[in-house]
Amino acid sequence: MPALSVRVWRGTTQGAFQTFEVPRHASQTVLDVVTHIQRALDPTLAYRFACRVGMCGSCAMTVNGVARWTCRTHVDKVAQDGALEIAPLANLPVIRDLVADMREFFDKWARAKGRFRGAQTRHEDFARLPPHSAQRMQIDAAIECIGCGVCYSSCDVVAWNPEYLGPAALNRAWTLTRDERDSAHLVRLRAVAGDAGCHACHTHMSCSERCPKNIAPTASIAGLKRAVAKAALRGEL
Amino acid sequence: MSAVARSEFAVRGETRLWIAQRASAALLALCVMVHLATLIYAVQGGLSAAEILARTRGNFGWLAFYSLFVLAVTVHVPIGLRAPLGEWLGWRGRSRDVVLVGFAMLLAAFGMRAVFGVFA
């Protein structure tokens, strides 16, 4: 197989692409390519990964202009004419090379009240949530988020409105809104309403298109819009 | 107003605008369909302007329908313009809303002028 020509972003917000020649292998992933560059060609290359099996959400990068989880992205599927262009995630500050600063992304989860707040103690009986109840199924559809930031990086509204909480944080808020054990529903609905929250979503669906876990944050955000509207019409907001 | 009160006001306000936007969109879907169907019917029948005016003048049904249409446009369009003004031009805050209220009044004035043009 001919070698791959790989353009890799070097620097911070200011920087340039550097080209490397990387040998091709069968079933090679984009993360394999980046790891080869760092281990064999240039040890100063900064990038982030942990699990290598699509669980941890730390290796997301922009590959040929599209945000992807690199550990589960095969070179065969994304290389164009034997070439790859690898950059850090968009819509986030760059720390160095392929490492994006995820602080704002996760701070927004906190701002969206993405933390479970129970009202019961360990002395009380377990809450029983039937697996086939509508609420539980809505939670199941949205709960497998690994926090990779691919949706956030793909979202036009995040690019246009830096205050926007983004698809992942709103998706997390939606799962808690559906959780009957949670006791902070109204506080959360207030946190996710408005111009920085669910109402800013234009339903472009880039998040749902790109999510490597096949979650549809757009649907979760639509659910939040309905929940917020119902609370407002009941005069609770 | 305190910062907390202001943010609560903003959350309620934004939510009401969203509800108004959705409700006016539903109304517009209906109004546009009725309007287009009427238009196609009138054109196919070969009605002249004078014949159309003869049907609309003094007709309170059409007056009510097109007034509703104008109301839906007046609510829907300015709210719809808020997002692109904020996102593409970075124009947010009070000045944007004041200008859009002015724009809404302009739409209402021109719309009702047209409605009365075929009613009176």
Chai-1 contact restraints between the chains, C-beta under 6 A:
chainA,res_idxA,chainB,res_idxB,connection_type,confidence,min_distance_angstrom,max_distance_angstrom,comment,restraint_id
A,W160,B,E87,contact,1.0,0.0,6.0,A-B,restraint_1
A,N161,B,E87,contact,1.0,0.0,6.0,A-B,restraint_2
A,R190,B,V11,contact,1.0,0.0,6.0,A-B,restraint_3
A,A193,B,V11,contact,1.0,0.0,6.0,A-B,restraint_4
A,A193,B,T15,contact,1.0,0.0,6.0,A-B,restraint_5
A,G194,B,A10,contact,1.0,0.0,6.0,A-B,restraint_6
A,G194,B,V11,contact,1.0,0.0,6.0,A-B,restraint_7
A,G194,B,E14,contact,1.0,0.0,6.0,A-B,restraint_8
A,D195,B,E14,contact,1.0,0.0,6.0,A-B,restraint_9
A,H199,B,E14,contact,1.0,0.0,6.0,A-B,restraint_10
A,H199,B,W18,contact,1.0,0.0,6.0,A-B,restraint_11
A,V228,B,T15,contact,1.0,0.0,6.0,A-B,restraint_12
A,A229,B,I19,contact,1.0,0.0,6.0,A-B,restraint_13
A,A232,B,T15,contact,1.0,0.0,6.0,A-B,restraint_14
A,L237,B,R12,contact,1.0,0.0,6.0,A-B,restraint_15
